[in-house]
């Protein structure tokens, strides 16, 4: 997932330079690139959190004192969707 987001930035920059001439198709492709960046990041985050959540429930059943640590582990995959939003904003040129 991270590779997709990392590779999307150079492609988006190239597309943005081409969009300076701004045809309707190029603006549409920028929208598709932004949607892919957010969508794939969201899918990856959901998959990771589903795996972490079930493992955390089992671990906390045995050792309840690790509940705070499990919350940190559940928050870590959120960085993927945050990076996806950043890529989308850069692609669309809003920042």
N, C-alpha and C positions, 0 to 999 in steps of 0.2 A: 504494500500500500504506500509506504513512504517513498519508494522508488517512483511510483506513478506521480506523486505530488512533486517530487524533485524534478522529474523530467517535464512536468507540465509548465514549470516556470519559464525555461528557455523557449519552449514552443509558444507559450503565450506572449512572450516578449517579441518574438519574431512575428507572430500574428498581429500584435499591437502596432508594430512598425508598418506592416502591410495595411493595417486598418486606418492608417493616416490618410490613405486615399479613400477609405470608408465607402465601400460598396455595401449593399444590403446583405449580401451573402457573408462577407467577412464579419459584420457585426453579429449575425446569427451564429456563426461558428465560435465567436468569443463567448456568446451565451451558452453554447453547448459545452465549451471547455470549462466554464465556471460551474455548470451543473454537474459535469463529471467529477470535478475536483471535490465538490461538496458531497455528492452522492456516494462516491467510492470511500471517502473518509467516513461517512456515516455508517456505511455497511461494515467497514473494518472495525469501527468503534463498537457497534452493536454485537458483532461476533465475539470480539475480545471480552466485552463486559459480560456476555452470557457465560463464557467459560470461567471467567474470574469469579462471577457471582456464585456459581454452583460450587466451586472449590472453596470459596470463602465460607459458605454456609456449612460445609462439612468440617472445615478446620475450626470454625467457631463453636461447633457442637462439641468438639473435643477439648478445646482450650478457649474459653470465653474471653480471656484477657487480651487476645490478639484482635479484638474488634476494630480498634482504631487503625491498626496496620492494614487491615483488610479494606477499610474505607480509602486509604491512600492508594492501594492497589486498584481499586475500582475507579479512582479518578485518573490514573495514568493514561488509559486509552483515550481519554477526552482530548489529549493533545493532538491526536490525528484529525479530529473534526475541526479543532481550532485552526490547525495548519491548512485544512481544506478551505475554510472560510477565508483565510488570509490569501491563499492562492486565487480564490474566486474574486476577491476585491482587487488584487493586482491585475488579474486578467481583464476585468471590466474597467480598470483605470479610475476607480473611485478614490484611491489614496494617492 
